[in-house]
C-alpha cells in the first residue's frame, strides 16, 4: 500500500526538520544481471553511438519536492575494444518514459577515451553534476535512464567492442515540500 | 493522496511521543515552580478524590491564592517575533519558505506560547539519507532517529466534561458528562528496526506493520455522591480541619456512542524491493454502536486524613466502570491488493459488546511546617500513564522560594523552581519548568509568570 510507505518516507523527511533529504540511488543495481549494464558498440567511420535503457523505481510521495541537485557520485565502466581505432565516451539521458530518452538532451557527457585494436579493460570514470533540467524527474516514482556509448571513428573500419558498467550511484538532494 | 500522506504523517508525529501537555500544563506559576505539585485543596485532588468534597479549601492555611492570573510573556514575545500582519510571509507558517521547519511548527502546537521559553528544545535539522537500490532501501535519519518510538505511542484521556448538581448534608446529586478516548499505535519490530537500522534497512518480501488500537466513547452519568468527616482529630478546635474524611460516588453511565478499531496497517515489500510494487496490508476490526445508551455502573472512592500540618489523600475514579452496549455492529475492513481497494465486510450486527473506562487515581500528601515550609507530592494517573510530582515551598515574610521534581507520563524526570513576592492581597510568582513536550530528545525550559490574588 503506497500511502503508508509514502507516509513513512514523508515521516522521515518531516523528522529531519529543516534538513535535506538525500537519495543515493544505485542505478547500477537495477541493471546488473539483466544484460543492460553492457553496451555493445559498433561505431562506423565518421562516428556513431549505441545505448542501453533502464527503468528506475524511486520511493513515492515526493512529487511536490524540489530537487536541489543531482550528481553522479560513483560511476565506473570498462571498455573492451575488439577492433578499430577511435574514441568512446558516454552520455547519460534521463526522461519520464523510455522513448523520451532518445529525444532529450544529454544530462551528462563523459569525455572520450581513446581505444585501438583489441584492448581492455580500459577503465572509464563517470562522475559529474547532471543538468538541472532533469531535476524534476527525480521527484517522480519512476524515471528512465539511457546510457549511450558515443564514439568517434577516423578510420575506415568499424570501432567495435562493448562498454560494461560496473557502478553507477546517483545522489539526489531534495528540499522537501510537505504541503 | 499527498495531502492524506502529510496529514497521516503529522498525525503520527503529533501522537508519537504520547504527550500529555494538558497534564503538565498549569497557568499557576507557583505550581510550575514546585514541579507540578499542587499544595492547595482544589484542582486534581477534588477532581479525583471525592473525600475532598467535605474538606474546606482554606487559602489561609494552604497559603494558596484564591486564583491566579497568568502573565503571558511568551505570547507577547511570540507576537513580537511573528507579527500578525506578516503571518503569510512568516517562514514558521509558510511551507514554501526555505526556512520552514515542520518540526518547529509542531513544537509550537505542543507548547502553546503562553509562557516564555527560556530554553527551546533544538529541533532536529539534520539531513535524512536514503540508500536505494533494486533490492535495497536503507534510511539514515541521523539525529532524528531518536524520534522513532520504541513502545506503544498515542494519546488518551478520561475527561469529565461537566459535573453539576445540588448538595445537602454531605450528599450530592447531579449528572456528569464523560469523554474517554485512547488511540495507540505500535510499530512492529521489523518496521522499527528498518527505520532505525542504517545498515540493513528494509528487506524484500517482508511485512512491515503499524498496529493500531483506538477507542472513543462519550456519554453522561447520573451521580449520587456522599462525603463527610468520619472522625475528628483530637486536640483540634471545632474550626480545625483535622480528621478523617471519606467520600464515595456512584455513577450510572449512559453511553451516547462509541467506536473502536483495532488491527494492523502496513505493507509487504516486493522481491526485489523496487522490482515489485509493495502490497498493502490492512485488516482491521471496527466496532460501532448502533444505538445510544450503553449502560453500566461504576464508582469513585476517596479518603483523606488531616492532622495538624499534615494531610494525605487517596482517591480513585471510575472503579468497575464497564459499559454494556446492547446493539453493536462489527465490521472487518480489509485492503485487497489485487483490486487496490478497501472492502468492508459485516461480521455481525445487533450484537452486544462491552467497553471499560480506565481507572484514574491520585495519591497526595502535604505537610505544612511551622517554619513557613510546605512540602507535598502527588501521584496522578489521568488514564494514560502515571505522573509523579514532589515540591516544596519556603515562605519568609513576603518572599517565597519553590522547587520540585517530577516524573512525567513519558517517565522522564523534570525539574521546577521559582519564587514569589506577596504584597498584601496580590502576589507575583515566577516558576521555571523543564519539559519534554517538544519533538526533540532534549529538554526545554519554560518560565511561567502569574499574578496571584489572595
Interface residues (C-beta under 8 A of the other chain):
Chain A: X1 X2 X3 X4 X5 X6 X7 X8 X9 X10 X11 X12 X13 X14 X15 X16 X17 X18 X19 X20 X21 X22 X23 X24 X25 X26 X29 X30 X32 X57 X58 X59 X61 X63 X64 X175 X177 X178 X179
Chain B: X1 X2 X4 X5 X6 X8 X9 X10 X12 X13 X95 X96 X98 X99 X100 X101 X102 X103 X104 X123 X124 X125 X126 X127 X128 X129 X130 X131 X132 X133 X134 X135 X136 X137 X139 X141 X142 X144 X147 X191 X195 X210 X265 X266 X267 X274 X275 X277 X278 X279 X280 X281 X282 X335 X337 X439
